[in-house]
Amino acid sequence: MVTRIPAAPNPSHPQVAVMATSGVHLRLVATAILCFLLAIFVQINAYGTFPTREVISKWAELFQERLLVDLDKFTGIKNLEKTYDDLRKAKLHKIDGHALVEKMSNNITQDLKKKLEALERLVTEAEKKVIGYKCDPNIKKSDVNFVKLKDFEDNDRRLVYSEKYKKGVNFSYSGVHIPVEIWEKSPKILNGLKWTSQLDEFFIENMKNDSDLMWQYFGSESGFMRSYPASQWIILPRKPNFPDLYDVRLQNWYVHASTSPKDMLILMDSSGSMHGQTMEIMKIAVKTLLTTLGENDFVNIISFNSTAKWISCFDTLVQANRRNKQILSKAIDDIEDGNMAKLSVGLEFAFKAFAQFRENRSESYAGSECNQVIMLFSDGGTEEAWEVLEKYNPDKTVRVFAYAIGPHPVPYATLKEIACSNRGNFTSIQAMGAVRTKIQDYVELLGRPLVLSNARNFEWTNFYLDPMGLGMMATVTLPVYNRTETANQTMVGVMKIDVSLQKMLDYEPSYEMGPASYSFGINPNGYVVFHPDLKTDFEFIDDPPHLDFLDVEIENPAKVDLRKAMIDSETSKRALTSLIKMPDGKHIVRHHMEYYYTPLESTSFS
């Protein structure tokens, strides 16, 4: 977080001179009004007795006295004059930027501390409920009491409008969302709904302890999501007859909380056998896979048949931000089938790309430095690629996940064996309807090391535009583990709480900083968290708006070092001369500025 202030504040106060003569102005106004009224009076009484000079003078004094009393009463002009008179005795002091940024940081930290404590409380209680709950294999829907968010109607009497949430809500209980592909009567779903219903008392308790708390969520690994307070579900994007495609397991905040960062290469079989429906299923599957990646992941896509090549202009792994994923998604549409498939060619291309990426990492600071995975999409085949795997992946450092695509009977035993022998997983996607549920199978496997190590850290998303109309929001999450004795490296879900950006900005000491000063924040990737030039009047988008600090600010080489220092969580000050944009957004001026920055505790922001 940074507070930017002018290096030399302007000591002039022209307002004092203006306000010092305000009493004279009032008297002139009163005299003008009086003359106008007396002129009317004289005209009306032209045929009567004309008042004497003494009488008129008396009237003028009374009118002036009454007018000044009323003007002071309704404008408070005397109090304003007194305020400026007091300011004449004031002394100018240089703004202490370090004190301002520390004060703002401490206030935000104290407020966020209550949110994080509420989140930890939910996770602790959820894990206790998992231990104490005994699954019922014969459970029926009638045995479970739950309310689906999609069942609420417009002007539903069960919902009461809340100014805080800008919509109707019910604070008495939570509601659930179940994806369209999931059968809500399955024992796994019903058992999950039953034990998570016990979380309502803790949702309510959190709200009582912190009235500023926003939405609270639990996303289950089985696919349903519980949200408090209950409210009407909104299908996004808001288009006529658009289907509800929401699945909590495909959301960035869920995937990031349940897995570690990863470097991912996607291999797409573009041979002649991948024509028609099989090709379309694969394209949709890969696009869905891209949605599970976030800014902490790195990705690229390779198509292969008898040869292998990158599908886009990217010739190495790139950060999985919104812009890069859009470029890759558009490039997927241009893939055409043809020639024979040579799996060994595709795998060798991928392993060499990983080797080159690792070699260049020290210079570019790119890469997650965690998981490395190859996602292989093909309709199958009989070619074996063991020589390539033994040569480039002898220690199994790169995981290989294989997806058999299409409904036709093509042998896929080789794909399955490659995945299982390289610490991966094999999945078959035979139809369009199975894509969204099957594509996320890799998440559970990549999350097992977290469960085994009992690792649990607060994961923050960058700020995004809340689809419910509550402005810019950030999300903080924690995984919920299965701590029963029979647990086998499993995670039962992810707990989430929303944090309002406006609430954080309420702590900005803008009245102390001056007109040319402002505050801003960035995350560990250098993306802007909040900034006066970050526009938020866009429509709903799936991902946060990934805008780099260097792209938002007017270019200056010194700001590169400033950005790095903030990412490194330093507390310091930097002075530089830079062009700044004026409040009207149309003019820029050269100004000597001082940047004061410090990390925001309990978050990944600075």
VEXVEXMAR-376141 format. One line per 10 residues: for each residue y, x, z of C-alpha. Coordinates in steps of 0.5 Angstrom, whole numbers. Layout:
N
Y:X:Z  ...
# end
This chain:
606
0:0:0  7:3:-2  14:1:0  19:4:-5  26:4:-4  32:7:-7  34:14:-4  41:13:-3  43:6:0  50:3:-3
54:3:3  59:-2:1  60:-9:3  65:-13:-1  63:-20:2  67:-18:8  73:-18:4  72:-24:1  70:-28:7  76:-25:11
81:-29:7  76:-36:8  81:-39:13  87:-38:8  83:-41:2  81:-47:7  88:-49:9  91:-48:1  85:-53:-1  87:-58:5
94:-58:3  93:-59:-4  88:-65:-2  94:-68:2  99:-67:-3  95:-71:-8  94:-77:-2  101:-77:-1  103:-78:-8  99:-84:-8
101:-87:-2  109:-86:-4  107:-90:-11  103:-95:-7  109:-96:-2  115:-96:-7  117:-103:-5  116:-102:2  120:-98:7  119:-90:6
116:-86:12  121:-81:14  120:-73:14  117:-73:21  112:-78:20  109:-75:14  109:-68:17  105:-71:23  100:-74:18  99:-68:14
98:-64:21  93:-69:23  90:-69:16  89:-62:16  87:-61:23  81:-67:22  79:-64:15  79:-57:18  74:-59:24  70:-63:19
69:-57:14  67:-52:20  62:-58:22  59:-58:15  59:-51:13  59:-47:19  65:-43:16  67:-40:23  60:-38:25  60:-34:18
67:-31:19  65:-29:26  58:-26:23  62:-22:18  67:-20:23  61:-17:28  59:-13:22  65:-9:21  63:-6:28  56:-4:25
54:3:23  49:4:17  43:8:18  38:11:13  32:7:12  26:9:15  20:8:9  15:11:14  16:6:19  17:0:14
10:2:11  7:3:17  9:-4:20  7:-8:14  0:-4:14  -1:-5:22  1:-13:21  -4:-14:15  -9:-10:19  -9:-14:25
-9:-21:21  -15:-18:17  -19:-16:23  -19:-24:25  -22:-25:18  -27:-19:18  -29:-21:25  -31:-28:23  -35:-26:17  -39:-21:22
-40:-27:27  -43:-31:21  -48:-26:18  -50:-25:26  -51:-32:27  -55:-33:20  -60:-27:21  -61:-31:28  -63:-37:24  -67:-34:19
-71:-31:25  -72:-37:29  -74:-42:23  -81:-43:21  -81:-45:13  -85:-52:12  -89:-51:5  -89:-59:5  -82:-61:6  -79:-66:3
-72:-68:1  -72:-74:6  -73:-68:11  -66:-65:10  -59:-68:10  -54:-64:6  -48:-66:1  -47:-64:-6  -40:-62:-8  -41:-65:-15
-43:-72:-11  -36:-72:-9  -31:-77:-13  -24:-77:-15  -20:-80:-9  -27:-80:-5  -26:-83:2  -30:-78:6  -24:-73:4  -17:-72:7
-12:-69:3  -10:-62:6  -4:-58:4  -7:-52:6  -12:-53:1  -8:-57:-4  -14:-62:-5  -18:-67:-1  -23:-63:4  -28:-65:10
-28:-61:16  -34:-64:19  -39:-61:15  -40:-56:9  -42:-58:2  -47:-55:-3  -48:-53:-10  -54:-52:-14  -55:-49:-21  -57:-54:-26
-63:-50:-28  -66:-50:-21  -70:-56:-18  -67:-58:-12  -73:-61:-9  -77:-55:-9  -80:-53:-2  -76:-46:-3  -69:-49:-4  -70:-55:1
-72:-50:7  -66:-46:5  -62:-52:5  -65:-54:12  -64:-47:16  -57:-46:13  -54:-53:15  -54:-50:22  -48:-45:20  -44:-51:20
-42:-50:27  -40:-43:26  -36:-45:20  -32:-50:24  -32:-45:30  -28:-40:26  -23:-45:23  -21:-46:30  -21:-39:32  -16:-37:26
-12:-43:23  -10:-39:17  -18:-38:15  -19:-40:8  -26:-42:4  -32:-40:8  -39:-39:3  -46:-37:4  -49:-35:-3  -57:-36:-3
-62:-31:-6  -65:-37:-9  -59:-40:-12  -56:-45:-8  -49:-44:-5  -46:-47:2  -38:-48:2  -34:-50:8  -30:-54:8  -33:-59:4
-29:-61:-2  -30:-64:-9  -33:-59:-14  -29:-57:-20  -33:-55:-27  -29:-49:-30  -27:-48:-35  -23:-54:-35  -25:-57:-41  -28:-64:-43
-35:-65:-43  -36:-57:-41  -43:-56:-37  -43:-53:-30  -46:-46:-31  -44:-44:-24  -49:-40:-21  -47:-36:-15  -52:-30:-16  -49:-28:-22
-42:-28:-19  -39:-21:-18  -38:-22:-11  -45:-23:-10  -48:-18:-14  -43:-12:-11  -45:-14:-4  -53:-14:-6  -53:-8:-10  -50:-1:-10
-46:1:-16  -50:3:-22  -49:7:-29  -53:2:-34  -55:3:-41  -57:-3:-45  -62:-2:-51  -62:-8:-56  -68:-8:-61  -65:-10:-68
-71:-9:-72  -73:-14:-77  -78:-18:-72  -72:-20:-68  -69:-25:-73  -67:-32:-72  -68:-35:-65  -70:-29:-62  -64:-25:-64  -60:-30:-61
-63:-31:-54  -63:-23:-53  -55:-23:-55  -54:-29:-50  -58:-25:-45  -54:-19:-46  -48:-22:-45  -50:-25:-39  -52:-19:-36  -45:-16:-37
-42:-21:-33  -46:-19:-27  -42:-12:-27  -36:-10:-24  -31:-5:-24  -35:0:-20  -40:0:-25  -41:4:-32  -44:1:-38  -45:2:-45
-50:-1:-51  -54:2:-56  -58:-2:-61  -64:1:-64  -69:0:-70  -71:6:-74  -65:10:-71  -60:9:-65  -53:8:-65  -47:5:-60
-45:-2:-62  -38:-1:-61  -32:4:-61  -35:7:-54  -39:13:-55  -40:14:-47  -41:10:-41  -35:6:-40  -32:3:-33  -34:-5:-33
-28:-8:-33  -25:-14:-36  -23:-11:-42  -29:-6:-44  -34:-12:-43  -30:-16:-48  -30:-11:-53  -38:-10:-52  -39:-17:-52  -35:-18:-59
-39:-12:-61  -46:-16:-59  -44:-21:-64  -44:-16:-70  -51:-14:-69  -56:-15:-75  -63:-15:-75  -67:-10:-80  -72:-4:-81  -78:-2:-76
-77:-1:-69  -78:6:-66  -78:5:-58  -78:13:-57  -72:14:-62  -68:9:-57  -70:12:-51  -69:19:-53  -62:17:-55  -61:13:-48
-63:19:-44  -59:24:-48  -53:20:-47  -54:20:-39  -55:27:-39  -48:28:-43  -45:23:-38  -47:27:-32  -45:34:-35  -38:31:-37
-37:27:-30  -34:33:-26  -28:33:-31  -27:25:-32  -29:23:-25  -33:17:-29  -39:14:-26  -42:11:-20  -46:17:-18  -51:12:-15
-56:8:-19  -58:10:-26  -61:4:-30  -64:3:-37  -64:-5:-39  -69:-5:-45  -69:-12:-49  -74:-12:-54  -79:-17:-57  -85:-12:-56
-89:-8:-60  -95:-3:-59  -91:4:-60  -92:8:-54  -86:13:-52  -89:17:-46  -87:24:-49  -80:22:-49  -81:19:-42  -84:25:-39
-79:30:-42  -73:26:-40  -75:22:-34  -80:26:-30  -78:25:-23  -76:18:-25  -69:18:-23  -67:13:-28  -70:6:-27  -72:2:-33
-72:-5:-33  -75:-9:-39  -74:-16:-42  -79:-19:-47  -75:-23:-51  -77:-29:-55  -83:-35:-56  -87:-32:-61  -94:-28:-59  -92:-20:-60
-96:-16:-55  -91:-13:-49  -96:-9:-45  -93:-3:-47  -86:-6:-45  -89:-8:-38  -92:-1:-37  -86:3:-38  -82:-1:-33  -87:-1:-28
-88:6:-28  -81:8:-28  -79:4:-22  -76:-2:-26  -78:-9:-27  -81:-13:-33  -79:-20:-34  -80:-25:-40  -75:-29:-43  -78:-34:-48
-72:-39:-48  -65:-40:-48  -65:-44:-42  -69:-38:-38  -64:-33:-39  -59:-34:-33  -65:-35:-28  -69:-29:-31  -63:-24:-33  -61:-23:-25
-68:-21:-23  -66:-13:-23  -61:-15:-17  -66:-16:-12  -70:-9:-14  -63:-5:-14  -62:-8:-7  -68:-6:-3  -65:1:-2  -59:-3:2
-64:-7:6  -69:-1:8  -63:3:10  -60:-3:14  -53:-1:10  -48:-6:11  -41:-5:9  -35:-10:8  -34:-11:0  -28:-13:-3
-26:-16:-10  -20:-15:-13  -15:-21:-13  -16:-26:-18  -13:-33:-19  -16:-38:-15  -19:-44:-19  -17:-49:-14  -10:-48:-15  -9:-43:-8
-6:-37:-12  -8:-30:-12  -14:-29:-7  -19:-23:-5  -26:-24:-3  -29:-20:3  -37:-20:3  -43:-18:7  -50:-18:6  -55:-23:10
-62:-19:11  -68:-22:13  -70:-19:20  -77:-23:21  -83:-19:22  -86:-21:16  -80:-19:12  -81:-14:6  -75:-11:4  -71:-18:2
-64:-20:3  -63:-28:4  -56:-28:1  -49:-26:2  -43:-29:6  -36:-29:4  -29:-31:6  -23:-31:2  -16:-28:4  -10:-30:1
-5:-25:-2  1:-29:0  -1:-29:7  -1:-21:6  6:-21:3  9:-25:8  9:-19:12  13:-15:7  20:-13:10  24:-15:4
30:-16:8  30:-9:10  28:-6:4  34:-7:-1  35:-11:-8  32:-5:-12  26:-4:-7  19:-7:-7  12:-6:-4  5:-6:-8
-2:-4:-7  -8:-1:-11  -15:-1:-10  -20:5:-10  -20:5:-18  -13:5:-19  -12:-3:-21  -6:-6:-18  -8:-11:-12  -1:-14:-12
6:-12:-15  12:-15:-17  11:-14:-25  4:-17:-24  4:-24:-27  0:-29:-24  1:-35:-29  -5:-34:-33  -11:-39:-33  -17:-39:-30
-21:-32:-32  -28:-30:-29  -26:-23:-27  -20:-21:-23  -14:-18:-28  -16:-11:-28  -9:-8:-29  -8:0:-28  -2:2:-24  0:7:-29
0:1:-34  4:-4:-30  10:2:-28  14:5:-33  11:11:-35  12:18:-31  8:24:-31  9:24:-23  6:17:-22  -1:20:-24
-1:24:-18  2:19:-14  -4:14:-16  -9:20:-14  -6:21:-7  -6:13:-6  -14:13:-8  -15:19:-4  -12:14:2  -7:19:4
-1:17:8  5:21:6  12:20:2  14:22:-6  20:23:-9  21:22:-16  27:20:-21  24:14:-26  26:9:-30  26:2:-26
26:-5:-29  32:-9:-26  30:-16:-23  32:-20:-29  27:-17:-33  31:-15:-39  34:-8:-37  32:-1:-34  36:4:-30  34:11:-28
34:12:-21  32:17:-16  26:13:-12  22:15:-5  15:12:-5  12:11:2  5:10:2  -1:9:7  -8:6:7  -10:-1:9
-15:0:14  -21:-5:14  -20:-5:7  -21:-1:1  -14:-2:-1  -8:3:-1
# end
